[in-house]
Amino acid sequence: MSRHENDRPLLIERLDEEEEERAYDETEKVHIVRDEDDDNERDLEYSVGCGGAPPFSWRKLWLFTGPGFLMSIAFLDPGNLEGDLQAGAVAGYSLLWLLMWATAMGLLVQLLSARLGVATGRHLAELCREEYPTWAGMVLWVMAELALIGSDIQEVIGSAIAIKILTNGILPLWAGVVITALDCFVFLFLENYGIRKLEAVFAVLIGTMAIAFAWMFGQAKPSGSELLIGILVPRLSSRTIQKAVGVVGCIIMPHNVFLHSALVQSREVDKRQRYRVQEAINYYTIESTIALFLSFMINLFVTTVFAKGFYNTDLADSIGLVNAGQYLQDKYGGGLFPILYIWGIGLLAAGQSSTITGTYAGQFIMGGFLNFKMKKWMRALITRSCAIIPTIIVALVFDSSEATLDVLNEWLNVLQSIQIPFALIPLLCLVSKEQIMGSFKIGPLYQTIAWLVAALVIMINGYLLLEFFSSEVSGIVYTGFVTAFTASYGAFIVYLIARGINFTPWRSKAESSR
């Protein structure tokens, strides 16, 4: 056996592989054409084994482009936009440096997710089912679904608010929710035409956001020097610390970690050839970096528009997603294209794109953890209903009350913050193990950086939870419940870390079975 064969990531077939739920069928994957430079496979693999690398190809980069942009939409959902506008209104330009570094931390996590999916040929939900006991896998599945539902409610409400703006209030919030629910069927329709068509639609939606918020940026004319200082000079104060924590806390979305590890499998990668896997990882790294740079610019546009218009004003603490459009209109006026409607268009693009990716993530999470085959339209309908039904109830109850809608949004942020360790810890444990990743496991330095980032994100979200519960929870019964929940929560996190140290390699199990 050659040394290259020892390095191949997945040469051992999985038990009952043909019966398992897969992220993509072979017929659905995008074929990666080989350049003329790739003709001599044996020489190229020898070159890679000796430290070389496959030649860069713009054509291949184009073929690999797509999954990273779908992943980046979670960085642009209505919840993130609300965090941006509130950070700008309360803290001005002073948190732009944190937005940049938070995006960089998010990129690191998503690159690990992509690496896991490419190197193993499995996505995170599938590997969690295989590597953890059944009871732990079920807990992780429930947590992932709760995080997805919480995120989906915010996204659907954001779309409904945009529809209400664009119809001059003719359509109430609940009607916007029903309209947004139909995106499930739009998604199914587009998916029938192939993954590249679906990615093209998301590219249009991201482009719409970029144009709309760049237009607002140009209309607001923020200070260039203050913007540059805000990016380069770290600043924090007692007034801005809570918004700073929120900026970092909303960057890592649990369902997005699951999603990206599945999306990268939409490309045809020959896992029998080690350098092909490395090539795919390299191209996904470039593509994801470009996608998140674009998402950072869009978030920067939103933050600076509200920093310019509302920082150090009496309105700063009262701005939220519901009233932001009207505040913008009052501040910047109408013109040929009223800024209220530009904001509505951008918000609608953010809400629609993120709800569709939520549906997509829900399919992978359910299929991966439960490992059962179901028709796509049925599974999409189930995952969409889990979010739409509670969202319609929310819209009917809170339609006329901005204050209660903001309180609900805080509870939803808490719900998602609780779930973050249950995506990050399994991911980091898996990508660090040679039994899982083969030669593509991350090295000691990368592991140290990744665990430090994960610990920082978890601590920041822990701070958010502590602040929230200390202000919202009172009484002996509620305090006892929160204490018991916190103890169980901490114990499960410790278990996940301890279990990750001693994973049973499923490749060895497959080998011994044969």
VOGU-3710 file (C-alpha; in Angstrom, 3 decimals, decimal comma):
1> msrhendrpl> 0,000/0,000/0,000  1,434/3,413/-0,976  1,799/6,218/1,503  -0,782/8,191/-0,477  -3,342/5,487/0,160  -2,686/5,788/3,890  -3,514/9,498/3,677  -6,783/9,140/1,799  -9,623/10,490/3,937  -12,433/8,017/3,378
11> lierldeeee> -11,422/4,782/1,722  -13,453/2,539/4,040  -17,075/2,264/3,006  -19,693/3,015/5,591  -21,954/0,289/6,919  -25,297/0,281/5,085  -24,157/3,436/3,269  -26,599/2,997/0,436  -29,480/2,980/2,902  -28,499/6,156/4,715
21> eraydetekv> -29,811/9,629/4,130  -27,317/11,679/2,107  -26,974/15,454/1,786  -26,973/15,205/-2,019  -27,451/12,401/-4,489  -24,651/11,904/-6,979  -26,909/13,149/-9,781  -27,498/16,423/-7,898  -23,837/17,325/-7,419  -22,025/19,926/-9,503
31> hivrdedddn> -19,430/18,280/-11,717  -15,970/19,805/-11,321  -14,331/19,721/-14,745  -10,635/19,003/-14,869  -8,242/21,441/-16,460  -5,656/20,402/-18,997  -3,045/20,639/-16,237  -4,820/17,825/-14,419  -4,380/15,242/-17,185  -1,407/13,472/-15,640
41> erdleysvgc> -3,032/12,358/-12,373  -0,105/10,262/-11,158  2,473/13,028/-11,567  0,194/15,599/-9,965  -0,552/13,424/-6,936  3,176/12,766/-6,516  3,783/16,528/-6,692  1,160/17,177/-4,016  2,583/14,427/-1,808  5,973/16,098/-2,032
51> ggappfswrk> 4,589/19,412/-0,841  3,224/20,846/-4,081  -0,336/21,980/-4,761  -2,749/21,695/-7,661  -2,562/24,765/-9,910  -5,086/27,510/-9,209  -7,931/27,766/-11,708  -10,464/30,600/-11,967  -12,795/28,187/-13,708  -12,705/25,782/-10,764
61> lwlftgpgfl> -13,144/28,618/-8,285  -16,312/29,566/-10,140  -17,576/25,974/-9,979  -16,888/25,787/-6,241  -18,533/29,177/-5,626  -21,966/28,962/-4,042  -22,000/27,180/-0,665  -20,085/29,996/1,055  -22,554/32,612/-0,139  -25,501/30,546/1,092
71> msiafldpgn> -23,695/30,220/4,420  -23,041/33,989/4,559  -26,766/34,752/4,550  -26,927/33,802/8,256  -24,605/36,772/8,869  -27,164/39,032/7,157  -30,464/37,854/8,594  -32,925/40,325/10,183  -31,615/39,510/13,675  -28,108/40,576/12,655
81> legdlqagav> -29,436/43,704/10,939  -31,255/44,669/14,124  -28,032/44,164/16,090  -26,202/46,353/13,551  -28,655/49,223/13,690  -28,835/49,198/17,491  -25,027/49,066/17,783  -24,742/52,025/15,422  -27,423/54,072/17,174  -26,076/53,433/20,700
91> agysllwllm> -22,315/53,116/20,111  -21,782/55,102/16,918  -18,733/53,973/14,945  -16,899/52,640/17,993  -17,835/48,951/17,542  -16,886/48,576/13,870  -13,568/46,960/14,855  -15,481/44,374/16,860  -17,824/43,695/13,939  -14,777/43,005/11,758
101> watamgllvq> -13,123/40,626/14,244  -16,428/38,902/15,044  -16,859/38,223/11,326  -13,310/36,820/11,235  -14,169/34,487/14,140  -17,307/33,412/12,314  -15,213/32,708/9,224  -12,879/30,457/11,208  -15,797/28,404/12,528  -17,387/28,096/9,089
111> llsarlgvat> -14,093/27,022/7,508  -13,875/24,226/10,071  -17,417/23,198/9,189  -16,559/23,122/5,472  -13,363/21,164/6,169  -15,338/18,560/8,106  -17,850/18,110/5,304  -15,282/17,826/2,522  -12,811/15,550/4,313  -15,353/13,070/5,686
121> grhlaelcre> -18,088/13,191/3,078  -20,542/13,556/5,979  -22,131/16,622/7,468  -22,113/17,579/11,141  -25,578/16,227/11,986  -24,716/12,813/10,523  -21,425/12,630/12,394  -23,060/13,649/15,678  -25,534/10,795/15,240  -22,696/8,346/14,561
131> eyptwagmvl> -20,221/9,472/17,203  -22,462/10,163/20,206  -24,786/7,736/22,035  -28,410/7,779/20,938  -29,623/9,797/23,935  -26,946/12,463/23,434  -27,661/12,589/19,703  -31,347/13,147/20,416  -30,535/15,987/22,829  -28,290/17,593/20,218
141> wvmaelalig> -31,035/17,231/17,607  -33,665/18,867/19,833  -31,255/21,703/20,629  -30,469/22,230/16,944  -34,170/22,290/16,060  -34,925/24,802/18,835  -32,120/27,062/17,614  -33,433/26,812/14,072  -37,009/27,608/15,123  -35,857/30,630/17,139
151> sdiqevigsa> -33,826/31,945/14,232  -36,627/31,237/11,773  -39,182/33,173/13,810  -36,924/36,248/13,747  -36,342/35,893/10,019  -40,019/35,461/9,176  -40,974/38,403/11,390  -38,292/40,478/9,627  -39,760/39,595/6,223  -43,265/40,375/7,473
161> iaikiltngi> -42,121/43,803/8,739  -40,568/44,501/5,310  -43,804/43,510/3,541  -45,752/45,796/5,887  -43,395/48,681/5,023  -43,561/48,099/1,278  -47,388/47,917/1,316  -47,729/51,097/3,425  -49,193/49,081/6,276  -52,035/47,632/4,189
171> lplwagvvit> -50,904/44,092/4,957  -50,671/43,380/8,713  -47,827/41,435/10,250  -49,657/38,100/10,229  -50,375/38,417/6,487  -46,683/39,012/5,845  -45,914/35,875/7,843  -48,263/33,806/5,672  -46,721/35,211/2,488  -43,235/34,471/3,775
181> aldcfvflfl> -44,305/30,907/4,586  -44,792/30,319/0,876  -41,019/30,573/0,359  -40,911/26,911/1,334  -42,605/26,045/-1,939  -40,450/28,520/-3,880  -37,430/26,726/-2,461  -38,759/23,329/-3,539  -39,535/24,677/-7,012  -36,025/26,085/-7,436
191> enygirklea> -34,340/22,990/-6,029  -35,868/20,908/-8,804  -33,812/22,914/-11,309  -30,502/22,117/-9,626  -28,286/23,559/-6,934  -26,684/26,131/-9,258  -30,052/27,725/-10,050  -30,818/27,945/-6,346  -27,431/29,528/-5,679  -28,077/32,068/-8,441
201> vfavligtma> -31,295/33,163/-6,720  -29,418/33,670/-3,453  -26,767/35,659/-5,311  -29,522/37,980/-6,570  -30,901/38,411/-3,035  -27,448/39,167/-1,605  -26,863/41,609/-4,448  -30,188/43,275/-3,655  -29,129/43,719/-0,026  -25,737/45,084/-1,060
211> iafawmfgqa> -27,256/47,643/-3,453  -30,033/48,717/-1,066  -27,805/49,224/1,967  -24,998/50,775/-0,101  -27,594/53,232/-1,430  -28,546/54,111/2,139  -24,853/54,461/3,002  -24,382/56,913/0,146  -27,472/58,865/1,112  -26,419/59,118/4,780
221> kpsgsellig> -22,848/60,260/3,899  -21,127/59,037/7,106  -17,753/60,415/8,138  -14,924/58,557/6,392  -12,351/59,358/9,085  -14,631/58,249/11,926  -15,458/55,064/10,025  -11,770/54,254/9,539  -10,977/54,956/13,188  -13,920/52,774/14,227
231> ilvprlssrt> -12,490/49,835/12,239  -8,836/50,230/13,285  -9,009/51,480/16,888  -10,598/49,199/19,527  -12,881/51,144/21,875  -15,303/50,043/24,592  -17,222/51,826/27,323  -19,709/50,912/30,030  -22,507/52,231/27,798  -21,527/50,134/24,779
241> iqkavgvvgc> -20,455/46,875/26,457  -23,865/45,212/26,128  -24,120/46,081/22,433  -20,549/44,839/21,964  -21,484/41,496/23,483  -24,518/41,388/21,195  -22,392/42,042/18,087  -20,207/39,004/18,829  -23,036/36,837/20,129  -25,196/37,042/17,012
251> iimphnvflh> -22,400/36,156/14,563  -22,267/32,404/15,322  -25,571/30,807/14,337  -25,856/27,136/15,442  -27,885/25,994/12,450  -25,396/27,627/10,079  -22,569/25,430/11,388  -24,640/22,356/10,498  -25,674/23,848/7,160  -22,228/24,664/5,772
261> salvqsrevd> -20,856/21,167/6,401  -23,660/19,831/4,181  -23,574/22,515/1,469  -19,945/21,769/0,566  -20,956/18,255/-0,433  -22,889/19,658/-3,392  -19,681/19,479/-5,447  -18,273/16,308/-6,960  -14,975/15,635/-5,158  -13,024/12,411/-5,680
271> krqryrvqea> -12,189/11,436/-2,101  -9,930/8,612/-3,318  -7,447/11,308/-4,294  -6,046/13,228/-1,331  -5,066/16,269/-3,371  -8,610/16,573/-4,749  -9,928/16,908/-1,206  -7,236/19,490/-0,388  -8,062/21,365/-3,576  -11,746/21,532/-2,614
281> inyytiesti> -10,858/22,798/0,873  -8,637/25,487/-0,666  -11,323/26,721/-3,051  -13,992/26,711/-0,343  -11,641/28,743/1,869  -11,257/31,404/-0,838  -14,976/31,445/-1,632  -16,102/31,631/1,997  -13,645/34,447/2,719  -15,002/36,499/-0,188
291> alflsfminl> -18,599/35,810/0,869  -18,042/36,872/4,479  -16,085/39,960/3,412  -19,168/40,992/1,430  -21,402/40,266/4,430  -19,100/42,390/6,616  -19,436/45,311/4,192  -23,231/45,044/4,210  -23,314/44,945/8,023  -20,920/47,908/8,072
301> fvttvfakgf> -23,260/49,894/5,781  -26,208/49,349/8,136  -24,221/50,156/11,287  -22,759/53,381/9,906  -26,088/54,657/8,521  -27,662/54,441/11,973  -24,488/55,733/13,654  -24,597/58,821/11,443  -28,289/59,445/11,953  -29,046/58,502/15,544
311> yntdladsig> -25,897/58,305/17,677  -26,123/60,626/20,702  -29,814/61,356/20,055  -32,863/60,748/22,232  -34,060/58,096/19,780  -30,939/55,914/20,030  -32,244/53,556/22,723  -35,691/53,110/21,185  -34,761/52,010/17,656  -35,612/48,439/16,650
321> lvnagqylqd> -36,438/46,504/13,517  -40,114/47,500/13,673  -39,652/51,288/13,715  -36,250/51,626/12,009  -37,723/52,353/8,586  -39,899/55,225/9,798  -37,015/56,704/11,809  -34,843/56,619/8,687  -37,573/58,327/6,680  -37,971/61,073/9,296
331> kyggglfpil> -34,211/61,616/9,446  -33,181/61,443/5,805  -36,420/62,338/4,037  -37,856/61,100/0,766  -36,185/61,965/-2,513  -36,520/60,099/-5,774  -36,297/56,752/-3,960  -37,517/57,205/-0,354  -35,088/55,600/2,080  -38,008/53,918/3,867
341> yiwgigllaa> -38,652/51,720/0,839  -34,949/51,134/0,164  -34,699/49,848/3,735  -37,814/47,711/3,194  -36,372/46,150/0,026  -33,082/45,304/1,743  -34,869/43,905/4,788  -37,170/41,799/2,605  -34,191/40,342/0,720  -32,510/39,534/4,049
351> gqsstitgty> -35,630/37,917/5,482  -36,535/35,884/2,408  -33,025/34,575/1,798  -32,500/33,617/5,441  -35,859/31,842/5,769  -35,125/29,742/2,688  -31,672/28,786/3,993  -33,377/27,982/7,303  -35,616/25,529/5,468  -32,531/24,071/3,805
361> agqfimggfl> -30,698/23,722/7,143  -33,769/22,093/8,693  -33,712/19,348/6,080  -30,086/18,493/6,743  -30,481/18,614/10,525  -33,540/16,379/10,542  -32,195/13,948/7,953  -28,753/13,775/9,558  -29,806/13,199/13,151  -32,788/10,921/12,484
371> nfkmkkwmra> -31,435/9,140/9,386  -34,714/8,511/7,671  -35,674/9,020/4,079  -38,565/11,318/3,309  -39,678/13,166/0,207  -38,164/16,629/0,080  -41,484/18,453/-0,107  -42,730/16,626/2,999  -39,579/17,302/5,012  -39,512/20,969/3,962
381> litrscaiip> -43,173/21,313/4,895  -42,515/19,841/8,355  -39,487/22,061/9,052  -41,295/25,139/7,769  -44,423/24,408/9,833  -42,343/24,148/13,027  -41,472/27,824/12,638  -44,469/29,265/10,814  -47,178/28,123/13,238  -45,607/29,762/16,327
391> tiivalvfds> -44,670/32,806/14,205  -48,282/33,375/13,116  -49,329/33,192/16,768  -46,600/35,711/17,629  -47,671/38,033/14,819  -51,332/37,958/15,900  -50,484/38,607/19,547  -47,745/41,224/19,115  -48,756/42,977/15,885  -49,742/46,214/17,602
401> seatldvlne> -47,030/46,284/20,270  -43,434/47,159/19,385  -42,303/46,811/23,010  -43,561/43,255/23,433  -42,108/42,303/20,044  -38,704/43,546/21,237  -39,049/41,472/24,433  -39,875/38,411/22,332  -36,797/39,093/20,210  -34,654/39,125/23,363
411> wlnvlqsiqi> -36,045/35,734/24,429  -35,351/34,328/20,958  -31,764/35,585/21,149  -31,433/33,799/24,486  -32,834/30,604/22,962  -30,190/30,673/20,221  -27,384/31,633/22,590  -28,114/28,562/24,714  -27,627/26,294/21,693  -24,222/27,589/20,520
421> pfalipllcl> -22,040/25,132/22,527  -24,016/22,199/21,095  -22,827/23,030/17,584  -19,337/24,364/18,325  -18,097/21,682/20,723  -18,963/18,647/18,529  -17,486/20,464/15,506  -14,169/21,180/17,229  -13,945/17,676/18,698  -14,581/16,085/15,308
431> vskeqimgsf> -12,146/18,155/13,219  -9,376/17,540/15,780  -9,566/13,738/15,556  -7,448/11,742/13,111  -9,908/8,830/13,386  -12,535/11,110/11,844  -10,554/13,429/9,561  -7,583/11,292/8,571  -4,686/13,498/7,478  -7,017/16,505/7,287
441> kigplyqtia> -7,371/16,939/11,029  -6,430/20,415/12,195  -3,016/20,915/13,782  -2,227/21,932/17,380  -1,968/25,671/16,616  -5,246/25,694/14,695  -6,880/23,677/17,499  -5,695/26,167/20,113  -6,998/29,157/18,168  -10,321/27,427/17,419
451> wlvaalvimi> -10,899/26,440/21,055  -10,012/29,958/22,228  -12,512/31,454/19,770  -15,160/28,927/20,831  -14,512/29,636/24,512  -14,757/33,391/23,884  -18,043/33,048/22,002  -19,505/30,727/24,654  -18,427/33,056/27,484  -19,890/36,080/25,709
461> ngyllleffs> -23,192/34,310/25,216  -23,034/33,161/28,827  -22,714/36,789/29,852  -25,787/37,629/27,752  -27,736/34,835/29,418  -26,659/35,940/32,886  -27,644/39,549/32,196  -30,972/38,524/30,726  -32,017/36,108/33,459  -30,881/38,406/36,250
471> sevsgivytg> -33,202/41,106/34,929  -36,118/38,932/33,802  -36,281/36,105/36,357  -37,467/36,623/39,929  -39,067/34,489/42,631  -37,980/31,292/44,316  -39,644/28,918/41,837  -38,169/30,566/38,740  -34,759/30,936/40,374  -34,764/27,255/41,343
481> fvtaftasyg> -35,742/26,248/37,829  -33,010/28,385/36,255  -30,438/27,000/38,710  -31,376/23,392/37,951  -31,366/24,098/34,216  -27,954/25,775/34,429  -26,495/22,797/36,304  -27,840/20,325/33,728  -26,702/22,579/30,900  -23,149/22,794/32,251
491> afivyliarg> -22,995/19,051/32,902  -23,981/18,261/29,313  -21,324/20,636/27,953  -18,696/18,893/30,095  -19,962/15,534/28,816  -19,672/16,641/25,164  -16,069/17,701/25,678  -15,149/14,533/27,584  -16,871/12,318/25,021  -15,062/14,121/22,220
501> inftpwrska> -11,705/13,137/23,676  -12,488/9,419/23,214  -14,490/9,119/20,003  -14,837/5,572/18,694  -13,663/5,752/15,082  -16,522/4,572/12,888  -14,092/3,768/10,108  -12,500/1,140/12,372  -15,952/-0,230/13,183  -16,706/-0,604/9,485
511> essr> -13,365/-2,302/8,882  -13,774/-4,798/11,733  -17,324/-5,635/10,601  -16,012/-6,683/7,217
//
